[in-house]
Amino acid sequence: MRRSLLSAALAIAACGHAPTATRRHFAITPGTFAEANLTMRAGAIVTADFAASAPLRWNVHSHAGGETIIHAKGEGASGAIRFTAPKGGVFSYLWEAPKDARAPIDLDVTLRGDASVKSWHP
């Protein structure tokens, strides 16, 4: 079993797909949002762990043909959001602050497979 796990880890690293992590902090002002925009190939996995000072509405979305497609959504002051790309493209994690409160947020984003950070907002 140990040899299988080591072999798998080495195979992933050799392909250039070892997990990478990025940490960010945002001071989201009332009614605004923070967003991570990611370029992902089909099957790539991203996990975003977050902790905020107030409950935030969040979603994972993409855009196609002028429409916004919501892949997952929820609300909370903390959590772990895992998303697997159903196809290649740009996917975004968005956290929106309440209209009446500042909501500093700490994010830990882990990329697995062929995924990379395209941009951050703000």
Contacts in CASP RR format, 6 or more apart in sequence:
PFRMAT RR
TARGET T0000
AUTHOR 0000-0000-0000
METHOD contacts of the structure
MODEL  1
MRRSLLSAALAIAACGHAPTATRRHFAITPGTFAEANLTMRAGAIVTADF
AASAPLRWNVHSHAGGETIIHAKGEGASGAIRFTAPKGGVFSYLWEAPKD
ARAPIDLDVTLRGDASVKSWHP
9 18 0 8 1.000
12 18 0 8 1.000
12 113 0 8 1.000
17 112 0 8 1.000
17 113 0 8 1.000
17 114 0 8 1.000
19 110 0 8 1.000
19 111 0 8 1.000
19 112 0 8 1.000
19 113 0 8 1.000
20 110 0 8 1.000
20 111 0 8 1.000
21 108 0 8 1.000
21 109 0 8 1.000
21 110 0 8 1.000
21 111 0 8 1.000
22 107 0 8 1.000
22 108 0 8 1.000
22 109 0 8 1.000
22 111 0 8 1.000
22 117 0 8 1.000
23 106 0 8 1.000
23 107 0 8 1.000
23 108 0 8 1.000
23 109 0 8 1.000
24 34 0 8 1.000
24 36 0 8 1.000
24 106 0 8 1.000
24 107 0 8 1.000
24 109 0 8 1.000
24 120 0 8 1.000
25 104 0 8 1.000
25 105 0 8 1.000
25 106 0 8 1.000
25 107 0 8 1.000
26 34 0 8 1.000
26 104 0 8 1.000
26 105 0 8 1.000
26 107 0 8 1.000
26 122 0 8 1.000
27 102 0 8 1.000
27 104 0 8 1.000
28 34 0 8 1.000
28 52 0 8 1.000
28 56 0 8 1.000
28 95 0 8 1.000
28 96 0 8 1.000
28 97 0 8 1.000
28 102 0 8 1.000
28 103 0 8 1.000
28 104 0 8 1.000
28 105 0 8 1.000
29 97 0 8 1.000
29 102 0 8 1.000
30 97 0 8 1.000
30 98 0 8 1.000
30 99 0 8 1.000
30 100 0 8 1.000
30 101 0 8 1.000
30 102 0 8 1.000
31 96 0 8 1.000
31 97 0 8 1.000
31 98 0 8 1.000
31 99 0 8 1.000
32 96 0 8 1.000
32 97 0 8 1.000
32 122 0 8 1.000
33 94 0 8 1.000
33 95 0 8 1.000
33 96 0 8 1.000
33 97 0 8 1.000
33 121 0 8 1.000
34 94 0 8 1.000
34 95 0 8 1.000
34 105 0 8 1.000
34 107 0 8 1.000
34 120 0 8 1.000
34 121 0 8 1.000
34 122 0 8 1.000
35 92 0 8 1.000
35 93 0 8 1.000
35 94 0 8 1.000
35 95 0 8 1.000
35 120 0 8 1.000
35 121 0 8 1.000
36 48 0 8 1.000
36 92 0 8 1.000
36 93 0 8 1.000
36 107 0 8 1.000
36 109 0 8 1.000
36 117 0 8 1.000
36 120 0 8 1.000
37 90 0 8 1.000
37 91 0 8 1.000
37 92 0 8 1.000
37 117 0 8 1.000
37 118 0 8 1.000
37 119 0 8 1.000
37 120 0 8 1.000
37 121 0 8 1.000
38 46 0 8 1.000
38 90 0 8 1.000
38 91 0 8 1.000
38 92 0 8 1.000
38 93 0 8 1.000
38 111 0 8 1.000
38 115 0 8 1.000
38 116 0 8 1.000
38 117 0 8 1.000
38 118 0 8 1.000
39 89 0 8 1.000
39 90 0 8 1.000
39 115 0 8 1.000
39 116 0 8 1.000
39 118 0 8 1.000
40 46 0 8 1.000
40 85 0 8 1.000
40 88 0 8 1.000
40 89 0 8 1.000
40 90 0 8 1.000
40 91 0 8 1.000
40 114 0 8 1.000
40 115 0 8 1.000
41 85 0 8 1.000
41 88 0 8 1.000
41 89 0 8 1.000
41 113 0 8 1.000
41 114 0 8 1.000
41 115 0 8 1.000
42 85 0 8 1.000
42 86 0 8 1.000
42 87 0 8 1.000
42 88 0 8 1.000
43 84 0 8 1.000
43 85 0 8 1.000
43 86 0 8 1.000
43 113 0 8 1.000
44 84 0 8 1.000
44 85 0 8 1.000
44 88 0 8 1.000
44 111 0 8 1.000
44 112 0 8 1.000
44 113 0 8 1.000
44 114 0 8 1.000
44 115 0 8 1.000
45 82 0 8 1.000
45 83 0 8 1.000
45 84 0 8 1.000
45 85 0 8 1.000
45 111 0 8 1.000
45 112 0 8 1.000
45 113 0 8 1.000
45 115 0 8 1.000
46 82 0 8 1.000
46 83 0 8 1.000
46 85 0 8 1.000
46 91 0 8 1.000
46 93 0 8 1.000
46 109 0 8 1.000
46 110 0 8 1.000
46 111 0 8 1.000
46 112 0 8 1.000
46 115 0 8 1.000
47 80 0 8 1.000
47 81 0 8 1.000
47 82 0 8 1.000
47 83 0 8 1.000
47 109 0 8 1.000
47 110 0 8 1.000
47 112 0 8 1.000
48 80 0 8 1.000
48 81 0 8 1.000
48 83 0 8 1.000
48 93 0 8 1.000
48 107 0 8 1.000
48 108 0 8 1.000
48 109 0 8 1.000
48 110 0 8 1.000
49 79 0 8 1.000
49 80 0 8 1.000
49 81 0 8 1.000
49 107 0 8 1.000
49 108 0 8 1.000
49 109 0 8 1.000
49 110 0 8 1.000
50 56 0 8 1.000
50 58 0 8 1.000
50 78 0 8 1.000
50 79 0 8 1.000
50 80 0 8 1.000
50 81 0 8 1.000
50 95 0 8 1.000
50 105 0 8 1.000
50 106 0 8 1.000
50 107 0 8 1.000
50 108 0 8 1.000
51 77 0 8 1.000
51 78 0 8 1.000
51 79 0 8 1.000
51 105 0 8 1.000
51 106 0 8 1.000
52 76 0 8 1.000
52 77 0 8 1.000
52 78 0 8 1.000
52 95 0 8 1.000
52 103 0 8 1.000
52 104 0 8 1.000
52 105 0 8 1.000
52 106 0 8 1.000
53 77 0 8 1.000
53 101 0 8 1.000
53 102 0 8 1.000
53 103 0 8 1.000
53 104 0 8 1.000
53 105 0 8 1.000
54 77 0 8 1.000
54 97 0 8 1.000
54 98 0 8 1.000
54 101 0 8 1.000
54 102 0 8 1.000
54 103 0 8 1.000
55 75 0 8 1.000
55 76 0 8 1.000
55 77 0 8 1.000
55 98 0 8 1.000
56 75 0 8 1.000
56 76 0 8 1.000
56 77 0 8 1.000
56 95 0 8 1.000
56 96 0 8 1.000
56 97 0 8 1.000
56 98 0 8 1.000
56 103 0 8 1.000
56 105 0 8 1.000
57 73 0 8 1.000
57 74 0 8 1.000
57 75 0 8 1.000
57 76 0 8 1.000
57 95 0 8 1.000
57 96 0 8 1.000
58 73 0 8 1.000
58 74 0 8 1.000
58 75 0 8 1.000
58 76 0 8 1.000
58 81 0 8 1.000
58 93 0 8 1.000
58 94 0 8 1.000
58 95 0 8 1.000
58 96 0 8 1.000
59 70 0 8 1.000
59 71 0 8 1.000
59 72 0 8 1.000
59 73 0 8 1.000
59 74 0 8 1.000
59 93 0 8 1.000
59 94 0 8 1.000
60 70 0 8 1.000
60 71 0 8 1.000
60 72 0 8 1.000
60 73 0 8 1.000
60 81 0 8 1.000
60 83 0 8 1.000
60 91 0 8 1.000
60 92 0 8 1.000
60 93 0 8 1.000
60 94 0 8 1.000
61 68 0 8 1.000
61 69 0 8 1.000
61 70 0 8 1.000
61 71 0 8 1.000
61 91 0 8 1.000
61 92 0 8 1.000
61 94 0 8 1.000
62 68 0 8 1.000
62 69 0 8 1.000
62 71 0 8 1.000
62 89 0 8 1.000
62 90 0 8 1.000
62 91 0 8 1.000
62 92 0 8 1.000
63 69 0 8 1.000
63 90 0 8 1.000
71 83 0 8 1.000
71 86 0 8 1.000
71 91 0 8 1.000
72 81 0 8 1.000
72 83 0 8 1.000
81 93 0 8 1.000
83 91 0 8 1.000
83 93 0 8 1.000
85 91 0 8 1.000
85 115 0 8 1.000
90 118 0 8 1.000
93 109 0 8 1.000
95 103 0 8 1.000
95 105 0 8 1.000
95 107 0 8 1.000
97 103 0 8 1.000
109 117 0 8 1.000
111 117 0 8 1.000
END
